Amino acid sequence: MSSGLNKSIAQLKGVGLSRAELLKTELGIFTYGDLLRHFPFRYEDRSQFHRISEIREDMEAVQLKGKVLNVQKIGEGRKQRLVAEFTDFTGKVELVWFQGIKWVEKKLFTQTDYVVYGKPARFGSKFNISHPEIELISPSSVQSKGFMPIYPLTEKLRKKYIDSKLIGQLCQNALLELGERGMPENLPAFLCEKFKMIPRHQALYLIHHPKSFSHVKHARRRLKFEELFYNQLNLIQQKLVKREHSDGQVFDRTDLLTTFYEEHLPFELTNAQKKVIKEIFFDLKSGKQMNRLLQGDVGSGKTIVSFICMLLAISSGAQCCLMAPTEILAIQHFNGLRKYAEKLGLGIELLTGSTKKKSRGPIHENLRNGSCKIIVGTHALLEDEVQFENLGFCVIDEQHRFGVAQRARLWKKNPRKYPHMLVMTATPIPRTLAMTLYGDLDVSVIDELPKGRKPIKTVHRYDSRRLEVFQFIRDELSKGRQAYIVYPLIEESEALDYKNLMDGFESISRAFPERAISIVHGKMKPQDKDFEMQRFVNGETEIMVATTVIEVGVDVPNASLMLIENAERFGLAQLHQLRGRVGRGAAQSYCILMTGVKLSRESKKRIETMVETNDGFRISEVDLELRGPGDMSGTQQSGLVDLKIANLATDGEILKYARESAIEVLDESPDLKKYPEIAHYLSSESSNALHWGQIA
């Protein structure tokens, strides 16, 4: 069962060495398989001709047969354009070129019949088509061309006359040369039958040469499933290998947890919190190292869950650590956990970059002798001097702020057995993206807020209503509340950001002369930033004017109002994170999104979504639809999700079936001996063509 998909692209008819080099550098096409996995992103329907009288503004494209009546140049210099009057027996339309005028003019002949294809646009009472495709009428041009695939290309390729038509022809050459035997099946027959999928060789042919949209639909469904199946197979295999080779300490005692739950827990846990604790407890007593991601919206109670799970480790004689990305967040966690730890008589310490040298010695000693059961800190926990008697449970908050190397240094604090790892994030990740990015981790979700927490009311206001908004802020402050006013960061211009923030600060100072105001921004020294934040936390200032540095890490229950200036410049995930800074107390909280009048379609969608829902997971799904998986959670992740045809925003159902199928296959045959087609594909093709192993 051989495959020709690994043959060098230079060997393909119509390519040659110079084109092969261009295809490699511009599109990453090295082999026949790479070429056939360079899928069309859309199709043009060339199966029918239109009449000029049928043209409407909402049409994506039209194909016309008719005659060029006259050609003229209009304007001068850079503003010059070439205009040809084109007619059929039902009307007239203008064909317009702004570039390549000399070349086009040589090819156009008046009183000559052509086939024209392009997107129509209305100008006044007339329609025109800019830069249309145009060819002389011939027996081949008037025949139906069916569905023409349009491929992703680069400007450099176009300049070298490598267009969609040529890519389609090269795909045809490859398909004819390979035949069915050169594209062996890589999915078990039972899966193809179960999900009614066409064979692989047929899918690859139809994706490049469909006769109808039905062909495209069947081909895409099969190829999406195949791609996601191998994505999930790879991740699940990694998880199984980790479990097999990663022994963990067994934490099966519940003494401290029971005492805390019955005597000291000040509120009722939500059902979601209880479910997550059970999942983690199951891992901790399994004898295998836990690697679990805990997702939960801002304020959903992740920290108390992590503390309860720490008690399971401490009951069995281990120590715990909680690492946070910023000093103020570490201090916040420490103050929150200390009141619980002290009730149980547990030693707890705080270690950050600001911890004085004379305090560090005793902290280090208490960790080494085991009297310190919980240490909360920042990157300072990674220093070589920080040694534990028996580190058994690590919690990492806002995990995307830490690199893999940093997390690995924490694991090595216990050379005998790696500690159990719980990584937490308040940035909700869509289920499909979590499956694909974190498929090798176990994922737990807290998807309900504590009882009694009032939903934040979010409204959208235009700049023209600024005085009304300021009056609302005054009314809230007069009740003894506090407010955030946030300005955007536009990375292209730090100087402009700073000016906008300072102008805003002066404007707020004039509008609220009787109020104490803090200002926080990225250019401040860390100690000055922490000082200003602490003043706001302590209630010494009533308004905090800031950039997005307050997105994560400030917990001020008395702050009930968030005004986000230029809200159209923020991404959805960032808007949701900022809104989560309020709504921490018992009072009704508000988020006001202030924008200009002119909003793009995407900006409107983001603002509408924020107003409609407080559900972080719903917001993350919309964010994925708008942005794609390349830039979720504010961090570039393209390359992590290296999918050629599947779309995580729309293919969640296919991903679900693909994951279930991968689990079924590995349960049945962990070594894949019962599935030779999968084993062959993994050994011969996927290493060259599919780079999903990078995901984890």
C-alpha positions in Angstrom: 0.0 0.0 0.0 2.3 2.7 -1.3 1.7 6.5 -1.4 3.0 8.9 -3.9 2.0 11.9 -1.9 5.6 12.3 -0.5 7.1 12.8 -4.0 8.9 16.1 -4.5 6.8 18.8 -6.1 9.6 19.4 -8.6 8.8 16.0 -10.2 5.3 17.1 -11.1 4.4 17.8 -14.8 4.2 21.6 -15.2 6.3 22.6 -12.2 10.1 22.4 -12.8 12.8 23.7 -10.5 12.1 27.4 -10.5 8.4 27.0 -9.9 9.1 24.3 -7.2 11.3 26.8 -5.4 8.5 29.5 -5.5 5.9 27.0 -4.3 8.1 26.0 -1.4 9.1 29.5 -0.2 5.7 31.2 -0.8 3.2 28.4 0.1 5.2 25.7 2.0 4.4 23.2 -0.8 7.2 20.6 -0.9 5.4 17.5 -2.0 2.4 16.2 -4.0 0.6 15.8 -0.7 1.3 19.5 0.3 -0.1 20.6 -3.1 -3.3 18.5 -2.7 -3.7 19.8 0.9 -3.5 23.4 -0.4 -7.2 23.6 -0.5 -9.4 26.2 -2.3 -10.8 28.8 0.0 -13.8 29.5 -2.3 -15.3 28.5 -5.6 -16.6 30.6 -8.5 -19.7 29.3 -10.2 -19.0 29.4 -13.9 -21.8 27.1 -14.7 -24.2 29.8 -16.0 -24.2 33.1 -18.0 -26.1 36.2 -16.9 -27.7 38.9 -18.8 -26.8 42.5 -18.1 -30.4 43.3 -17.3 -30.3 40.7 -14.5 -27.4 42.3 -12.6 -28.2 43.2 -9.0 -26.1 45.0 -6.3 -26.1 42.0 -4.0 -24.6 39.6 -6.6 -21.1 38.3 -5.7 -20.1 37.8 -9.3 -21.6 37.6 -12.8 -20.5 36.0 -16.1 -21.5 37.8 -19.2 -21.3 37.2 -23.0 -21.2 40.4 -25.1 -19.4 43.0 -27.2 -16.9 45.8 -26.4 -18.3 48.9 -28.0 -15.6 51.4 -27.2 -12.5 51.9 -25.0 -11.2 55.2 -23.5 -8.7 56.5 -20.9 -10.1 58.9 -18.3 -8.0 61.1 -16.0 -4.3 61.6 -15.9 -1.2 60.3 -14.0 -2.0 58.0 -11.1 -5.7 58.8 -11.3 -5.9 57.5 -14.9 -8.3 54.6 -15.5 -9.3 52.6 -18.6 -13.0 52.3 -19.2 -14.6 49.9 -21.8 -18.3 50.0 -22.6 -19.6 46.4 -22.8 -23.0 45.4 -24.0 -25.3 42.4 -24.7 -28.8 42.7 -26.2 -30.3 43.6 -22.8 -28.2 46.5 -21.6 -24.7 48.0 -21.0 -22.1 47.9 -18.3 -18.7 49.6 -17.8 -15.5 47.6 -17.4 -12.8 49.5 -15.5 -9.1 49.0 -14.9 -6.9 51.2 -12.6 -3.7 49.2 -13.1 -2.0 47.4 -16.0 -3.8 49.8 -18.3 -1.3 49.6 -21.2 -1.3 45.8 -21.2 -5.1 45.6 -21.1 -5.5 48.2 -23.8 -3.5 46.2 -26.2 -5.7 43.1 -25.6 -9.1 44.9 -26.1 -10.7 45.3 -29.5 -13.9 47.2 -30.2 -16.9 45.5 -31.8 -15.4 42.2 -30.6 -17.2 39.5 -28.6 -15.9 38.5 -25.1 -16.8 36.5 -22.0 -16.5 38.7 -18.9 -16.4 37.6 -15.3 -16.3 39.8 -12.1 -18.1 41.5 -9.2 -20.6 44.2 -10.2 -20.9 47.5 -8.4 -23.5 50.3 -8.9 -22.4 53.9 -9.5 -25.5 56.1 -9.9 -27.7 54.6 -12.5 -24.9 52.5 -14.0 -23.2 49.2 -13.1 -19.5 48.7 -13.5 -17.0 45.8 -13.0 -13.5 46.6 -11.8 -10.6 44.5 -13.1 -12.8 41.8 -14.6 -11.5 38.5 -16.1 -12.0 38.8 -19.9 -11.3 36.4 -22.8 -12.2 36.3 -26.4 -15.3 34.2 -27.2 -14.2 30.7 -28.4 -15.7 27.2 -28.3 -13.9 26.6 -24.9 -14.8 30.0 -23.3 -18.6 29.6 -23.9 -18.7 26.1 -22.5 -19.7 25.8 -18.8 -16.5 25.7 -16.7 -18.5 24.5 -13.7 -17.1 25.4 -10.3 -13.6 27.0 -10.5 -11.5 26.7 -7.3 -9.9 29.8 -6.0 -6.7 29.2 -4.0 -4.7 31.2 -1.4 -1.9 32.9 -3.3 0.8 35.6 -2.7 1.6 38.7 -4.7 5.0 37.2 -5.7 3.3 34.2 -7.2 0.9 36.3 -9.2 3.7 38.3 -10.6 5.3 35.1 -11.8 2.0 34.1 -13.5 1.1 31.4 -10.9 -2.6 31.9 -10.4 -5.6 29.8 -9.3 -6.0 28.4 -12.8 -2.5 27.1 -12.8 -2.7 25.7 -9.2 -5.9 23.9 -10.3 -4.1 22.4 -13.3 -1.2 21.3 -11.2 -3.6 19.6 -8.8 -5.3 17.9 -11.8 -1.8 16.6 -13.0 -1.0 15.3 -9.5 -4.4 13.5 -9.2 -4.1 11.9 -12.6 -0.5 10.7 -12.0 -1.2 9.3 -8.5 -4.5 7.6 -9.2 -6.4 5.8 -6.4 -3.4 3.6 -5.5 -1.2 6.7 -4.9 -3.7 8.1 -2.3 -4.4 5.1 0.0 -7.2 5.2 2.5 -6.1 6.4 6.0 -9.3 5.9 8.0 -10.8 2.6 9.1 -13.7 1.4 7.0 -16.0 1.3 10.1 -15.6 5.1 10.5 -16.3 5.9 6.9 -19.4 3.8 7.1 -20.5 5.1 10.5 -20.3 8.8 9.4 -21.2 8.1 5.7 -18.0 9.6 4.4 -16.6 9.3 0.8 -13.2 7.6 0.3 -10.1 9.7 0.7 -9.0 9.6 -3.0 -12.5 10.8 -4.1 -12.5 13.6 -1.5 -9.1 14.9 -2.7 -10.3 14.8 -6.3 -13.7 16.5 -5.6 -12.2 19.3 -3.4 -10.2 20.4 -6.4 -12.6 19.6 -9.3 -16.2 19.7 -8.1 -19.1 19.7 -10.5 -21.5 21.1 -7.9 -21.6 22.5 -4.3 -22.8 19.1 -3.2 -19.4 17.6 -4.3 -17.6 20.4 -2.3 -19.7 19.7 0.8 -19.0 15.9 0.8 -15.3 16.4 0.1 -14.8 19.1 2.8 -16.7 17.0 5.4 -14.5 14.0 4.8 -11.2 16.0 4.8 -12.2 18.0 7.9 -12.9 14.8 9.8 -9.6 13.2 8.7 -7.7 16.3 9.8 -9.3 16.6 13.2 -9.2 12.8 13.8 -5.4 12.8 13.4 -5.1 16.0 15.5 -7.0 14.4 18.4 -5.3 11.0 17.9 -1.9 12.7 18.3 -3.0 14.6 21.5 -4.7 11.6 23.1 -1.6 9.4 22.5 0.6 12.1 24.2 -1.8 12.1 27.2 -1.6 8.3 27.4 2.2 8.3 27.2 2.4 10.9 29.9 0.1 8.9 32.2 2.0 5.7 31.6 5.3 7.3 32.4 4.4 10.0 35.0 3.8 8.5 38.4 2.3 10.9 41.0 2.1 11.0 44.8 -1.2 9.5 46.1 -3.3 12.0 48.0 -6.3 10.1 49.4 -6.8 11.5 52.8 -9.6 14.1 53.4 -9.1 15.1 57.1 -8.4 18.8 56.5 -10.9 19.1 53.8 -13.7 17.7 55.9 -12.7 20.0 58.9 -12.6 23.1 56.6 -15.8 22.2 54.8 -17.8 21.6 58.0 -16.4 24.3 60.3 -14.8 27.1 58.3 -16.2 27.4 54.7 -18.1 30.7 54.8 -20.4 30.1 51.9 -22.1 27.3 49.9 -20.0 26.0 47.0 -21.7 25.9 43.6 -22.5 22.6 41.9 -19.8 23.4 39.3 -17.2 23.9 42.0 -18.2 20.6 43.7 -17.9 18.8 40.3 -14.4 20.2 39.7 -13.2 19.2 43.2 -14.4 15.6 42.6 -12.5 15.5 39.2 -9.3 16.8 40.8 -9.6 14.4 43.8 -10.0 11.5 41.4 -6.7 12.5 39.8 -4.9 13.1 43.1 -5.6 9.6 44.4 -4.9 7.8 41.0 -1.2 7.4 41.4 -0.5 9.3 38.2 0.7 12.9 37.9 -2.2 15.3 37.3 -2.0 17.8 34.5 -5.3 19.7 34.6 -6.5 23.0 33.2 -9.2 24.8 35.2 -11.3 27.3 33.3 -13.6 29.6 35.0 -14.9 33.1 34.4 -13.7 36.0 36.5 -15.2 35.7 40.0 -16.4 32.1 39.5 -14.4 30.8 42.6 -11.4 29.1 41.1 -9.1 30.1 44.0 -11.2 28.5 46.8 -11.4 25.3 44.7 -7.6 25.3 44.4 -7.3 25.9 48.2 -9.6 23.0 49.0 -7.6 20.7 46.7 -4.4 21.9 48.5 -5.9 20.6 51.7 -6.1 17.1 50.1 -2.3 17.3 49.4 -1.4 18.7 52.8 -3.5 16.0 54.6 -1.2 13.4 52.9 2.0 15.2 54.1 2.8 17.3 51.0 3.4 21.0 50.5 1.7 23.3 48.0 2.5 26.4 46.0 0.5 28.9 44.1 2.3 31.0 41.4 0.8 34.2 40.0 2.1 36.4 37.1 2.1 39.7 39.0 3.0 40.8 42.5 -0.4 42.4 43.2 -2.2 39.2 42.1 0.1 37.1 44.3 -0.6 39.4 47.3 -4.3 39.2 46.6 -4.2 35.4 46.6 -2.1 35.3 49.7 -4.5 37.6 51.6 -7.4 35.5 50.5 -5.9 32.2 51.4 -4.2 33.2 54.7 -7.5 33.7 56.5 -8.5 30.1 55.7 -5.0 28.6 56.3 -4.7 30.3 59.8 -8.1 28.9 60.9 -6.6 25.4 60.2 -3.3 26.2 61.8 -1.4 25.8 58.5 1.8 27.7 57.8 1.5 30.0 54.8 4.1 32.4 53.3 4.3 35.0 50.5 7.4 35.2 48.3 7.8 37.9 45.6 10.5 40.0 44.1 9.8 42.7 46.7 10.2 40.3 49.7 13.0 41.8 51.8 16.2 39.8 52.1 16.0 39.4 55.9 12.5 37.8 55.5 13.6 35.4 52.7 15.9 33.3 55.0 13.2 32.2 57.4 10.8 31.5 54.5 13.4 29.3 52.7 14.0 27.5 56.0 10.3 26.9 56.7 9.9 25.4 53.1 12.9 23.1 53.6 11.8 21.8 57.0 8.2 21.4 55.9 6.6 23.8 58.4 5.4 26.1 55.6 2.6 24.1 54.0 1.5 26.7 51.4 3.7 29.2 49.6 2.2 31.9 47.4 4.4 33.9 45.0 5.5 35.1 41.6 8.5 34.1 39.5 10.5 34.4 42.7 9.3 30.8 43.5 11.5 29.5 40.6 14.8 30.7 42.1 17.3 28.0 43.0 17.3 28.8 46.7 13.6 27.9 47.0 13.7 24.3 48.0 10.9 22.2 49.5 10.8 19.2 51.8 8.0 17.6 49.7 6.3 19.7 47.0 3.2 17.8 45.9 0.7 20.2 44.4 1.3 23.3 42.2 -1.3 25.8 41.1 -0.4 28.2 38.3 -2.8 31.2 37.9 -3.3 32.8 34.5 -1.2 30.0 33.0 -0.8 31.7 29.6 1.5 34.3 31.2 4.1 31.6 32.0 6.4 29.8 29.6 6.8 26.0 29.4 10.4 26.3 30.7 9.2 28.2 33.7 6.6 25.6 34.6 9.2 22.9 34.1 11.5 24.5 36.7 8.6 24.4 39.2 8.1 20.7 38.5 11.7 20.0 39.3 11.4 21.3 42.8 10.5 17.7 43.7 13.1 15.4 42.0 11.6 12.3 43.5 8.1 12.6 41.9 6.8 15.5 39.9 4.1 17.5 41.7 0.5 17.5 40.5 -0.2 20.5 38.3 -3.4 22.6 38.2 -3.2 25.5 35.7 -6.0 28.1 36.0 -7.2 30.7 33.5 -10.0 33.3 33.8 -9.9 33.7 30.0 -12.7 31.4 28.8 -11.5 29.2 25.9 -14.1 27.9 23.4 -14.7 24.2 23.9 -13.4 23.4 20.3 -10.2 25.4 20.9 -9.6 23.9 24.4 -9.9 20.4 22.8 -7.3 21.3 20.2 -4.9 23.4 22.2 -5.1 21.5 25.4 -6.2 18.0 24.2 -3.3 16.5 26.1 -4.5 18.0 29.4 -7.6 17.2 31.3 -10.0 20.2 31.3 -12.3 21.2 34.1 -14.8 24.1 33.8 -16.5 26.2 36.5 -19.4 27.5 34.5 -21.6 29.1 37.2 -21.1 32.1 39.4 -21.5 32.0 43.2 -25.0 32.5 44.6 -26.1 36.0 45.2 -23.7 37.6 42.7 -25.6 40.2 40.6 -25.0 40.1 36.9 -23.1 43.2 35.6 -25.3 45.5 33.6 -23.5 46.5 30.4 -24.6 49.4 28.2 -23.3 51.1 25.0 -23.0 54.9 24.8 -21.8 57.1 22.0 -19.3 60.0 22.8 -22.2 62.5 22.3 -23.7 61.3 25.6 -20.5 61.8 27.7 -22.0 64.4 30.1 -24.8 62.0 30.9 -22.3 59.2 31.5 -20.2 61.4 33.8 -23.3 62.3 35.8 -24.1 58.6 36.3 -20.5 58.1 37.6 -21.0 61.0 40.1 -24.2 59.3 41.3 -22.4 56.0 41.9 -19.4 57.7 43.6 -21.8 59.6 45.9 -23.1 56.1 47.2 -19.5 55.4 48.3 -18.6 53.3 45.3 -15.4 53.4 43.2 -14.9 53.5 39.4 -12.4 52.4 36.7 -11.9 54.4 33.5 -9.9 52.5 31.0 -8.1 53.7 27.9 -6.9 51.5 25.0 -3.4 50.6 24.1 -2.7 51.0 20.4 0.6 49.1 20.0 1.7 51.0 16.9 2.2 54.2 18.9 3.2 54.2 22.5 3.6 58.0 22.5 0.1 58.4 21.2 -1.3 56.0 23.8 0.4 57.9 26.6 -0.9 61.3 25.2 -4.5 59.9 25.0 -4.2 58.6 28.5 -2.9 61.8 30.0 -5.5 63.9 28.0 -8.1 61.6 29.5 -6.7 61.9 33.0 -6.8 65.7 32.7 -10.4 65.5 31.4 -11.5 63.3 34.3 -9.7 65.5 36.8 -11.6 68.5 35.5 -14.9 66.6 35.5 -14.4 65.3 39.0 -12.4 68.0 40.9 -13.6 66.8 44.3 -12.6 63.2 43.8 -9.3 61.4 44.6 -8.0 59.8 41.4 -5.3 57.2 40.7 -3.5 56.7 37.4 -1.8 53.5 36.2 0.0 52.8 32.9 2.7 50.6 31.5 5.4 53.3 31.5 5.4 53.6 35.3 8.0 51.9 37.4 6.6 48.6 38.9 6.7 50.0 42.5 4.9 53.2 41.5 2.2 51.1 39.7 1.7 48.8 42.7 1.6 51.9 45.0 -1.2 53.5 42.9 -3.1 50.2 42.6 -2.9 49.6 46.4 -4.3 53.1 47.1 -7.3 52.2 45.0 -7.6 48.8 46.7 -7.5 50.5 50.1 -10.2 53.0 49.1 -7.9 56.0 49.3 -8.8 57.0 45.7 -12.2 56.8 44.2 -11.4 56.7 40.5 -8.7 54.7 38.7 -7.7 56.0 35.3 -5.7 53.2 33.6 -4.7 51.3 30.5 -5.3 47.6 30.2 -2.7 46.9 32.9 -5.6 46.4 35.3 -7.1 43.6 33.0 -6.0 40.9 35.4 -5.3 41.0 39.1 -7.2 43.7 40.9 -10.0 42.6 43.2 -11.8 45.6 44.7 -15.3 44.6 45.8 -16.3 48.2 46.3 -15.6 49.1 42.6 -19.0 49.0 40.9 -18.4 50.9 37.7 -16.2 50.3 34.6 -16.1 52.9 31.8 -14.2 51.7 28.8 -13.2 54.5 26.4 -12.9 53.8 22.7 -14.3 50.3 23.4 -14.4 49.6 19.6 -10.5 49.3 19.8 -10.6 46.3 22.2 -11.0 42.6 21.4 -14.0 40.7 22.9 -11.8 38.7 25.3 -10.2 41.9 26.6 -13.5 43.7 27.0 -14.8 40.7 29.0 -11.7 40.6 31.2 -11.9 44.3 31.9 -15.6 44.1 32.8 -14.7 41.3 35.3 -12.9 43.9 37.4 -16.3 45.0 38.7 -19.2 43.0 40.1 -17.1 41.6 43.0 -19.3 42.9 45.8 -22.9 42.8 46.7 -23.8 46.1 45.0 -25.2 46.3 41.4 -22.3 46.9 39.1 -22.2 48.5 35.6 -19.9 48.5 32.6 -20.3 51.4 30.1 -18.8 50.9 26.6 -18.1 54.3 25.1 -17.5 54.5 21.3 -17.5 56.9 18.4 -20.4 56.9 16.0 -18.6 55.1 13.1 -18.3 51.4 13.9 -17.2 48.6 11.6 -19.4 45.5 11.3 -17.1 43.5 13.6 -17.0 46.3 16.2 -20.7 46.4 16.3 -20.9 42.6 16.8 -18.4 42.8 19.7 -20.3 45.6 21.4 -23.7 43.9 20.9 -22.3 40.7 22.3 -21.0 42.4 25.4 -24.3 44.1 26.0 -26.3 40.9 25.4 -24.4 38.4 27.7 -22.1 38.1 30.7 -21.3 34.4 29.8 -17.6 34.3 29.1 -17.8 31.0 27.2 -20.5 32.4 24.8 -18.3 35.5 24.4 -15.3 33.3 23.6 -17.3 31.5 20.9 -18.2 34.8 19.2 -14.6 35.9 19.5 -13.5 32.7 17.8 -16.0 33.3 15.0 -14.8 36.9 14.5 -11.1 36.4 14.8 -10.4 32.7 14.1 -8.1 30.6 16.2 -5.0 32.5 15.3 -5.2 35.1 18.0 -7.3 33.9 20.9 -6.8 35.0 24.5 -4.6 37.9 23.4 -1.7 35.7 22.5 -0.7 34.6 19.0 -1.5 31.0 18.6 -1.4 30.6 14.8 1.0 27.7 14.2 -0.4 26.1 17.3 -3.6 25.2 15.5 -2.1 24.3 12.1 -5.4 23.2 10.5 -5.6 23.3 6.7 -9.3 22.9 6.2 -11.2 22.5 9.5 -12.5 25.6 11.2 -12.7 25.5 15.0 -15.3 28.3 14.9 -17.8 26.2 12.9 -16.7 22.6 13.0 -17.3 21.8 16.7 -19.6 18.9 15.9 -17.1 17.3 13.5 -14.3 17.8 16.2 -16.5 16.1 18.8 -17.0 13.0 16.6 -13.4 12.9 15.6 -12.2 13.0 19.2 -14.7 10.3 20.2 -13.5 8.2 17.3 -9.8 8.6 18.2 -10.6 7.5 21.8 -12.5 4.5 20.5 -9.6 3.5 18.2 -7.0 3.8 20.9 -9.1 2.0 23.5 -9.5 -0.9 21.0 -5.9 -1.0 19.9 -3.4 1.3 21.7 -0.6 0.2 19.4 -2.8 0.6 16.3 -2.0 -3.0 15.1 -5.7 -3.5 14.4 -5.7 -0.4 12.2 -2.9 -0.7 9.7 -4.2 2.1 7.6 -3.7 4.5 10.5 -0.3 3.1 11.4 0.9 3.4 7.8 -0.3 6.9 7.5 1.4 8.0 10.7 4.6 6.4 9.7 4.8 7.4 6.1 2.8 10.6 5.5 1.9 12.6 8.5 5.4 13.3 9.6 6.0 15.1 6.3 2.6 16.7 5.7 0.8 17.3 9.0 2.5 19.1 11.8 -0.1 18.7 14.5 2.4 17.3 17.0 3.4 21.0 17.6 0.1 21.7 19.2 0.8 20.3 22.6 
